[in-house]
Amino acid sequence: MARLVSLLLAVLVLAPACAEDTTGAFGAIDDGSTGAATGGEADGADDGETAEKDDAPRSLLECEIDVPCEFPFLGANFDASLGAALTASDLCVFATLASGEPALIETVAEFSDATARLDYVIVGPGETLRQASGESDAGGRWLKGVYRCELQPREFFTACMKAPSSECLDPEAWVVGCDPLDNLVCPG
């Protein structure tokens, strides 16, 4: 019994001195993106720079942007029913794209085994950021890089409000001249 008490006493005295140090690289988590651990101090790195990189958004949906339309654009099932009238939310999407005012437009395409999203952040007249994401039964969740694109002319979207065509209902056709961005900086 005395031996158990002395062992317990030793553990209680030494435990605080041997507590795990989670401030260094040992307690850090490897995110796999650079092969280096994150969370610890890097040699010569500025703490503000490291925190800023960790806080950088990866998705357009992380940016604080006004969403003017109630629902994501479904595109009348992308050609399945061109004769069907557009919903108020679909008309809102075309009006927002035609206006060129800063806003977030979300589009969604549903398939039997996958969901694909194409999000647009209008940053000014004729200019937008675009990012694709989604999930599928086979591949899980995915997120593509961000592109800076030129929007179709205003007349394209006003014509879509009057008589939607298959081109109007395809969000890929809303833009031309897309270039990839190295990193996402939220507009605003």
C-alpha positions as CSV (number, residue, x, y, z in Angstrom):
1,M,0.0,0.0,0.0
2,A,2.8,2.4,0.9
3,R,4.4,1.6,-2.5
4,L,1.1,2.6,-4.3
5,V,0.8,5.8,-2.3
6,S,4.4,6.9,-3.1
7,L,3.9,6.1,-6.8
8,L,0.7,8.2,-6.8
9,L,2.4,11.0,-5.0
10,A,5.3,10.9,-7.6
11,V,2.8,11.1,-10.5
12,L,0.9,14.0,-8.9
13,V,4.2,16.0,-8.3
14,L,5.7,15.3,-11.8
15,A,2.5,15.4,-13.9
16,P,2.4,19.2,-14.2
17,A,6.1,19.4,-15.2
18,C,5.5,16.8,-17.9
19,A,2.3,18.2,-19.3
20,E,2.1,18.0,-23.1
21,D,3.4,21.1,-24.9
22,T,0.9,21.9,-27.7
23,T,2.5,25.2,-28.7
24,G,5.3,23.7,-30.8
25,A,5.4,21.6,-33.9
26,F,5.0,18.4,-32.0
27,G,1.4,19.1,-31.1
28,A,0.6,20.6,-34.5
29,I,-1.7,19.0,-37.1
30,D,-0.4,18.2,-40.5
31,D,-3.0,19.4,-43.0
32,G,-1.2,17.6,-45.9
33,S,-1.2,20.6,-48.1
34,T,2.4,21.5,-47.8
35,G,3.8,18.5,-46.1
36,A,4.5,20.7,-43.1
37,A,2.7,20.8,-39.8
38,T,0.5,23.8,-39.0
39,G,-0.2,25.3,-35.7
40,G,3.4,25.6,-34.5
41,E,5.9,28.3,-35.1
42,A,7.8,28.1,-38.4
43,D,11.4,29.0,-38.5
44,G,11.5,32.7,-39.3
45,A,7.8,33.0,-40.0
46,D,5.8,36.0,-38.7
47,D,2.9,34.9,-36.4
48,G,0.6,37.4,-38.1
49,E,1.5,36.0,-41.5
50,T,0.8,32.4,-40.4
51,A,-2.5,33.4,-38.8
52,E,-3.5,35.3,-41.9
53,K,-2.8,32.3,-44.2
54,D,-4.8,30.0,-41.9
55,D,-7.8,32.4,-41.9
56,A,-7.8,32.9,-45.7
57,P,-11.1,31.8,-47.3
58,R,-11.1,28.8,-49.5
59,S,-14.6,29.1,-50.8
60,L,-16.6,32.1,-52.3
61,L,-19.4,31.1,-49.8
62,E,-17.0,32.0,-46.9
63,C,-17.0,35.7,-48.1
64,E,-19.5,38.1,-46.6
65,I,-21.4,38.9,-49.8
66,D,-25.1,40.0,-50.2
67,V,-27.3,37.1,-51.6
68,P,-30.1,39.0,-53.3
69,C,-32.1,36.0,-54.6
70,E,-34.1,33.7,-52.2
71,F,-33.1,30.3,-53.7
72,P,-30.1,28.9,-55.7
73,F,-30.6,29.0,-59.5
74,L,-31.8,25.6,-60.7
75,G,-32.1,26.5,-64.3
76,A,-35.5,24.9,-64.9
77,N,-33.7,21.6,-64.7
78,F,-31.2,22.7,-67.4
79,D,-33.3,22.4,-70.6
80,A,-35.8,19.8,-69.3
81,S,-38.7,22.2,-69.6
82,L,-37.8,25.3,-71.6
83,G,-41.5,26.1,-72.0
84,A,-41.9,26.4,-68.2
85,A,-42.0,29.8,-66.7
86,L,-39.0,30.9,-64.7
87,T,-39.5,31.2,-60.9
88,A,-39.2,34.6,-59.2
89,S,-35.9,33.5,-57.8
90,D,-34.6,32.6,-61.3
91,L,-35.7,36.0,-62.6
92,C,-33.9,37.6,-59.7
93,V,-30.7,35.8,-60.7
94,F,-30.9,37.2,-64.3
95,A,-31.7,40.7,-63.1
96,T,-28.8,40.6,-60.6
97,L,-26.4,39.4,-63.3
98,A,-27.7,42.2,-65.7
99,S,-27.2,44.9,-63.0
100,G,-23.6,44.2,-62.4
101,E,-24.0,45.1,-58.7
102,P,-21.9,43.1,-56.2
103,A,-23.8,40.0,-55.1
104,L,-23.4,36.2,-54.6
105,I,-25.3,34.0,-57.1
106,E,-25.5,30.3,-56.3
107,T,-26.4,27.6,-58.9
108,V,-27.2,24.0,-58.2
109,A,-27.4,21.0,-60.6
110,E,-28.8,17.8,-59.1
111,F,-27.9,14.4,-60.6
112,S,-28.9,10.9,-59.5
113,D,-25.5,10.3,-57.7
114,A,-24.1,13.9,-57.4
115,T,-24.7,17.5,-56.7
116,A,-22.7,20.2,-58.5
117,R,-22.6,23.9,-57.6
118,L,-21.3,26.8,-59.5
119,D,-21.1,30.0,-57.4
120,Y,-20.6,33.5,-58.8
121,V,-19.6,36.6,-56.9
122,I,-20.2,39.7,-59.0
123,V,-17.5,42.2,-58.2
124,G,-18.6,44.9,-60.6
125,P,-20.2,45.5,-64.0
126,G,-19.0,42.8,-66.4
127,E,-16.7,41.1,-63.9
128,T,-17.3,38.1,-61.6
129,L,-15.4,35.4,-59.6
130,R,-16.5,31.8,-60.2
131,Q,-16.0,28.6,-58.2
132,A,-17.3,25.1,-58.7
133,S,-17.9,22.6,-55.8
134,G,-20.0,19.6,-55.1
135,E,-20.3,16.1,-53.8
136,S,-20.8,12.7,-55.4
137,D,-21.4,9.2,-54.1
138,A,-18.2,8.0,-55.8
139,G,-15.8,11.0,-55.1
140,G,-17.1,12.6,-51.9
141,R,-16.9,16.4,-51.5
142,W,-14.8,18.5,-53.9
143,L,-13.9,22.2,-54.3
144,K,-12.3,23.7,-57.4
145,G,-10.2,26.9,-57.5
146,V,-11.5,30.4,-58.0
147,Y,-11.6,32.0,-61.5
148,R,-11.9,35.7,-62.5
149,C,-14.3,35.9,-65.4
150,E,-15.9,38.4,-67.7
151,L,-19.8,38.3,-67.6
152,Q,-21.8,38.1,-70.8
153,P,-23.1,41.6,-71.8
154,R,-26.1,43.0,-69.9
155,E,-28.3,42.4,-73.0
156,F,-27.7,38.6,-72.7
157,F,-29.3,38.5,-69.2
158,T,-32.2,40.8,-70.0
159,A,-33.0,38.6,-73.0
160,C,-32.9,35.6,-70.7
161,M,-35.6,37.2,-68.5
162,K,-37.9,37.6,-71.4
163,A,-37.4,34.2,-73.2
164,P,-34.9,31.8,-71.6
165,S,-32.9,29.6,-74.0
166,S,-30.8,26.6,-73.3
167,E,-27.7,29.0,-73.2
168,C,-29.5,31.1,-70.5
169,L,-30.1,28.1,-68.4
170,D,-26.5,26.9,-68.5
171,P,-24.5,28.9,-65.9
172,E,-21.2,28.0,-67.7
173,A,-22.5,30.2,-70.6
174,W,-22.9,33.2,-68.4
175,V,-19.2,34.0,-68.6
176,V,-16.3,34.2,-71.0
177,G,-12.6,34.6,-70.7
178,C,-11.9,33.0,-67.3
179,D,-8.5,33.0,-65.7
180,P,-7.5,31.1,-62.5
181,L,-6.6,33.1,-59.4
182,D,-3.6,32.1,-57.3
183,N,-5.6,32.8,-54.0
184,L,-9.0,34.0,-53.0
185,V,-9.4,37.4,-51.6
186,C,-13.0,38.3,-50.7
187,P,-14.2,41.4,-52.6
188,G,-15.4,44.3,-50.6
